[in-house]
């Protein structure tokens, strides 16, 4: 019985199809508990700025899960993900005026983004590849124009303030409180996508991604599968936008520029297309990358007195973004998720190589 508890293999289809197959035995469960406790205790010794950065990373995880579901799992390219974040954010700003609690506002923001995403998906589903990318880019331009011109709803180019989030009559204030809120929602979204991946819907999306003709011959509806992918992706993007609006307390169209869409594409490429863990790793990596660049530049300014940190930082951030994407596409196209799997395999077989 003890050997069964400590074994490191699976003996049934039920275990093989488990949502978290690594939680079958003792040691994976032990490390899962350790990681969970570490996440709960992580912000306590950190400075406020780093808690702020982690919160942005957790919000990015939710958005990256949505885009990876659309692009990585379904094979549908989108450059309009920032538009769905914007829809969720401005829905939050509008509903917040009525004093609604966040557990009603956040799902409503996701639903509005999903509804618009479904409407956009209907004509876009007839397109593929570069044409689909251009169609989503056109949608981004339409949403951006509408936000800037609808002053009575969005505040126009000047932006609008967002009411503080409330839950059960209490205001969620402070970086630490928001950390636990975003951590909980990110965990729920991760569990949802992981569960979706192993089910009928997720398998249909992957079949459409690999070969839509073969999937259709197997009886999979291309229309409903792609529409579902767009809807769920938009829903998660709306949730991320809602949390971002609550956290920033003030939003304007510049918070959802085209660079935001490009950064989310970079997240799923660097993290690993078609993987849940890749969405998490990619989002955290790309959010913390600019901070690492700033730290290095500030350290270099003491050595090079004439170095303009502000100007150099903007240039270096863009250059490093592009360089990181190119390097991953060239040398590690499966992203950080593959590095993580290789690391697990190494320690699972250590000290034996075979």
N, C-alpha and C positions, 0 to 999 in steps of 0.2 A: 504493500500500500504506500509506503514511504517512497519507494522508487517511482511509482506512478505519479506521486505528487511532485517529484523533482525532475521528471523526465523532460526532454527538450524536443519532442516530436509530437505529431498528431496522428491519431489512429482512427478517425471517423470523419465522414463528410460534414457532420455538424460542427466539429472542431475546425475543419478546414474553411468553412464558410462563416466562422464567427466574425463579428464586427471587429473585434480586437483579438486576432489570433495569438498575439503575444501574451495574452492574459490567461492562458490555459494553465500554466504551471506556476510554481512558487516564485522563482526568481524574477520572471517578467512582472508578476504582480507586485513583488517587493519594490522593483525599480519604478513601476507606475505610481505607487504610493509615495515614493521618495520625490519623484518629479512633481507630483501634485502638491505635496507639502512645500517644495522649493518654490513653486509658482505662487503659493499663498503667502509665503514669507519674503519673497523677492523684493518687494518695494520698501519694506520696513527700514533697511539700512541705507537706502539710496537717497540722493539729493532730489529735490523737487524737479529739476530739469530732466533728469534721467527717467523719472516716473512719467513725466509728460511725453518723452520720446517713446517709452514702452507703450503708453496708451495709444499713440498714433500707430505704432506697429501692430497692436492688437486689432485696431480698426481696419488697417490695411490687410490683415489676415482674412477678415470676413469678405472684403472686396475681392481679394485674390482668389478665394475659394469660388466665388461666383464666376469670375472670368475664366478660371481654369476649368470649371464645369462646362462652360460654353466652348472654349477653344481647345483645351486639352482633352476633354472627354468626348465632345461632340464634333470637333474639327471645324467649328464655325468661327471665322476670324471676326473680331470686333475691335474697332478703335473708338467706340463711343461709350466705354464703360464709365468715364467721368460724368457723362450725362445722366446716368442712372443714379450715381452718387448725388448729383445736383438735385434730381427730382426728389430723392429721399430727404435731402437736407432742407429744401425749400418747403416741402410738405410739413416737415417738423416745425419749421419756423412759423408757418401759417396756423397749424393746429395748436401750437404752443400759446397762441394768443387767447385761446379759450380755456386755458388752464387744465387741459387734459393730462392725465398721468402718462409717464413714459411707456408703461406696459400696454397702453392703447395707441400711443402715437407711433412708436417704432414699428409695430406690425402694419399700421396703416400706411406709413411711409414706404415700407417694402411692397405693400399691395399696389399702391399707386405706381411705383416704378415698374412692377411686374406687368400691370395693365398696359402701360405705355410701351413697355418692351414687347409685349405680345402683339400690340397693334403694329409696331414697326416691323416685327418679324414676319408678318404675313406677306408683304411684297418682297422682303429681303430674302425669303426662303427659296426663291427661284434663282438666286445668285450663288456663286461659289468663288472661293479664292480671292483674287485681287478685286473683282467686281463687288463682292460682298464687303470687303474692307472699305472700298470707296463709298458704298451705300451707307455703312455705319458712320463714316466720316461726314457724309452729308447730313445724317441725322444729328450728329454732334453739333454741326454748324447751325441747324435749325433750333435746337434746344438752347444753345448759347445765345442766339439772336432773340429768342422769345424771353429768356430770363432778363436780358438787358433792357428790353422794351416794355415788359409788363411791370411798370413801376408800382401799380396799385397792389400787386401780389408779392413781388420779389424785392422791391426797393430799387430795381434797376441796377445800373453799374455801380452805384454807391453802396449797395448791399443792404442787409437788414439784420437786426438783432434777433436773438433766439432766447426765449424764456428758459430759465433754469429748469432742468428735469426734476419732476416730482414723482415719488412712488409711495403709495399708502399714506399720503398726506405729508410726507417729509421730503425736503429738498436734497437731492444728491449733489453735494458740493465738495470741491477739493479734488486734487489729483488722485489721492489714495482711494477715496470712495469710488471715483470713476474707474480706477484700475480694476477693482473687483467687479464692477458692473460690466465693463468690456470683456474682462476675462471670462465671466460666466456666459455672456452671449456668444463670444468666439468659440467657447467649448461646445455650446449647443449647436452652432452652425457647423463646426467640424464633425461632430457626431452625426448630424443630419446628412452631410455630404458623404461621409464614410458609409453610412447605412444605404444611401441612395446608390452608391457605387456598386455594391454587391447585389443589388436587387435587379428586378426586371427592367426598370427604367434606365438604370446606369448601364446595364449590359446592352440595351438597345442603342444608347448613345454611342458607346464604343464601337458597336457594329456599324453604325452610320458613319462614324469617323473613319473606320478602316476601309469600308467600301459600301457606299450608299446603294449601289446597284445590287450587290449581294444581299444587303440587309433587306431591301425591298422584296427581293425574290424569296427571302426567308419569312416574309409575312409581316415585317416591321413597317409601320407607317412613318414614312420620312417626314411628312408634314407635322404630325403630332409630336414626334420625337424632337424635331428641331424647335418646334414651338414651345415645348416643355423646357428645353434647354435654355432658350431665350428668356422664358418667364422666370425660371428659378434663378438664373444668373442675374437678371434685373432685380429680383426680389432681394437677393443677398447684397447687391450693390446699393439698393435703397436703404437697407438696414445700416450698412457701413456709412452712407451719407447722413442718415439720421443721427447716428452716434457722433459723427464728426461735427455736425451742427450743434448738438448739445454740448460738446466739449469745447468748441471754439467760442460759443456764445455770440458770435457775429460771423456772417458769411457774405461773400460777394462772388461774382462770376469768376474772379481770378483764382478762387480756391478750387475750381473745377475746370481748369484749362486743359488744352490738348496735351500738355506735358504730363498731366495726371494720368490720362489714358495710356500714354507711352510708358510711364513708370509702372503701371499695372501689367502691361505686356512684358516688361523687363522682369517683373517679379516672378511670373509663371515660367518664363524661359530659364531664368537663373535657378529657380527652385526645382523645376521639373514638370513638364507638361503631363497632364493626366494622372497626377498623384496628389493626394490630400496633404501628405507631409511636405511635399514640394511647395505647395501654396503657403504653408506656415513658414518654412525656412526662407523662401524667396521674399516674402513680405518683410520679415524681420531683417533679413540681410540688406535689402534695398532701402529700408527706412534708416538703418543705422549706418549705412555706407557714407552718406553726406556728413554725419556727425564725426565719423572717423577722419574724413578728409579735413574737416574744420579743425579738429584737434591737431592733426599733423601740420596744417598750415600755421596755426598759432604757435606751435613748437618751433617751426622753421622761422617765424618772424623774429624770434630772439636771436637767431643766428644770422639771418639776412635782414638787417634793419629797414631796407627800402622796399621790402615785400608788402604789397597792398593785399591784405588778407581778404577784404570784401570782394575786390575785383578778381583776384586769383581764385577765390573760393567758388564763384559762379562759373568761371571757366573750367576749373578742375572738376567740379561736380558733373558738368555735362560731358566732359571728355572721359571721365572714369566710368560714367554710366554706359556710354557707347563701347568703351574698351572692355568692360566686364561682359556685356552681352556678346560681343564678338568672340572673346576668349572662351566663353562657355559653349557657344555654338560650334567653335572649332574643335575644342579639346574635351568638352564634357557636355554633349548635347542633351543628356538625360538629367543634367542639373545636379543640385545639391542632394536631391532625393537618392540619386545613384550613389553618391559618396556616403550617404547615411546607410544605405543597404550594404555597401561594401564593408563599412566599418562594423556593422552588426555581424555580418558573415565572418569577418576576421576574428572577432572576439568569441563568436559561438564555437569556432573550431580551434581556437587557441588552446594549448600550444602546438597543436598538430596542424599541418598545412593541408592535409587531405582528409 
